[in-house]
Amino acid sequence: MKGESFPFRCPCAATLLLHYNHDNKPVLSPLTLLARNGFGGWKSRTTFVLALSSSAVGLGNIWRFSYLTGEHGGAPFVISYLLCLFLIAVPILIAEVVIGTHGRGSPTVAIRWATDRSLLSRNWMVIGVLACFTGLLILSYYTVVAGWGLAYAGFMASGVFAAASALTVGEHFGDFLASPRTLMYWQSLFLLMTVVAVSMGVRRGLGLLVWIALPTIMVLLGVLVVFAVENGDIKAAQEFLFSVKLMDFSARSVLVALGHAFFTLSVGVGAGITYGAYAPDRIPVGRSVVAVAVFDTLISIAAGLAIFPIVFANNIEPSMGPGLMFVSIPYAFGNIMQGELFGTLFFALVVVAALGSAVALMEPIIRVLMQHLRRPRFFCVLVVAAFVWLLGFACILSFNIWQDEHWFGTWNFFEVLDVLTADLLLPLVSLLTAVFVGWFMRVEIVRMELYREARLFFWLWRFLLRYVAPSAIGVILVAAGLRFYS
Ligand code: PFF
């Protein structure tokens, strides 16, 4: 906890910590470096990049990407998602990491540090609060779906789906969702795994987890893609993912693509700020984030190539919604040689990927509580876990007891959380972050944090952050809002 009392309340003292060298370039003062070391982050740059990657790769790449692509017409959705990812989400994630590497604290404290040094109002800290709140909401339904993954790994291993018909697999999923007790059991188990990982701390918990999780994900996914190419209809999958058909694509699809770009890159929940705060000094922030985005996209496409050939080879409807993965995969694997083994591997992949992301969702709020309440990590983890567990329970009920309760005419509670976070809160937090870093933070400070990047890179990034990202998010939000109320 040493060093966590930073930043100072007095802006003058804070400003003193920014030094200028002989060329009048801003550099870190020895005092700042001392404070940073006290925050206790990762020692290696690779761990930082792996941590950002493991926060990015998760259910979003495997479960959400596949069903959204299915619902929104395939290739046009993929193209708009890629545009949103690289033109909007990447610049904003770089901005988040800049706040983190500069402020070296939880999202709220890091933002306070930045406001003090730029002589701005501390009201900007609301970004940190909103980000953590959004993360908490996402985590509550995220743990529910990850729990399904855990359950299905068990079902596959026990051979429940051997030679089952599509109807039987569909009914099995229906029965599974109908039992709140079963769902609660699996959600609690997954939440417990997350609690253990987060309680172990930044180095031994997160640092170690990411070194194990990412190689595991890559090996499992590689095996599954080869399997799907050999056993599925790869042509139909390619056609679906990479050829333009505008039938199911609408204006709302653009908003969904934007929300998914934020979701998949873990932008807007304070994870970038928190992991940036743990990063070692002098990292090339911009290049690292771009590399993470490319890696994340490759994983999504690989996951699509692992899922859709199997979906098409078995005549399953790609637009069936959130259940897609939990019906198509068990059915398909249940009907092929060695399918049990590969099916189990598939759901193991889902769980490992989800764990890295769940940890990233929980860590920012844990940091906020630790810094503001000054309580030990384990206490804060328990408080957050209790909240997530309760909210997760409400999500679970929306699949059975509250099945007929609909908010805004269409959505159950689970969908409300998904839509509220991905389509509204993530874009909103991201918009505020873009405006804060792009328009208000002192440009010398920002440049100093990105000093490893070329001038052209910095210029391009700042242009995207100041003009492209806010206007695109604004237009998409307003357009979707107007459609919603019309
Ligand atoms: N990026 C994760 C996924 O694609 O599943 C979801 C996520 C993780 C969102 C961590 C936000 C976050 F902080």
Residues whose N, C-alpha, C, O or C-beta is under 5 A from the ligand:
A	BS01	PFF	S55 A56 V57 G58 L59 G60 N61 F263 T264 L265 S266 V269 A271 S357 A360 L361
